[in-house]
Amino acid sequence: MLDRAAPHVRAAVALIMNTGLDPSDALKLTRNQIEGDTIWGVRGKTAHEVAIPIGPTLKAALEAAPAHDAVTILATSTGTPWTYNGFSTVWHRFKKKLEAEGVVQPGLTLKGLRHTVATTLREAGLEERQIADLLGQKTPSMARHYSRSANLADRNRITMETLEQENERRSKAIKPFTKNVKP
């Protein structure tokens, strides 16, 4: 999908899918919110602060974005800051084209990319608090909500292996038997 996107759209989608930021928050990020290799922001909906390290994939996508003079990190093809409605329109047209070509499944949303980040992190074994911190959620319950479709079968296999090993170990432990002897 990213390979097919116009460079200014690619940068925006890459930012959302590599940070878990809400699309409206991602589009509002300003250049001065990047310090070194970290994005410092505030989740618009919760006013919760986030500190998001910029990994190699995101760094490459941002560096490949067309140069512009907008105060925001992301900009349109004309170099002006995106509005949410403007980006949503461009995204919708791009997504519909990819759906028609069978590249993406119907129903893909920008907000869904946020859910994908949470799900990926949950499947990788991160705790709900860690996911909530990245997403800018005050409580882990929203991280649980965002990652509710995570496939935990592989992680649960590891848990079951641990349980089986522990049961085996415990079944071999011999505890001394003491009779109740009256003095």
LINPEZI-V854226 format. One record per run of one state. SS is the DSSP state (@ for helix, = for strand, . for the rest). FROM is the first residue (numbers start at 1). TO is the last residue. If there is no record, write none. Layout:
SS&FROM&TO / SS&FROM&TO
This chain:
.&1&1 / @&2&4 / .&5&6 / @&7&17 / .&18&22 / @&23&28 / .&29&29 / =&30&30 / @&31&33 / =&34&35 / .&36&37 / =&38&42 / .&43&48 / =&49&53 / .&54&55 / @&56&64 / .&65&71 / =&72&72 / .&73&74 / =&75&75 / .&76&80 / =&81&81 / .&82&83 / @&84&100 / .&101&109 / @&110&123 / .&124&127 / @&128&135 / .&136&139 / @&140&146 / .&147&152 / @&153&172 / .&173&183
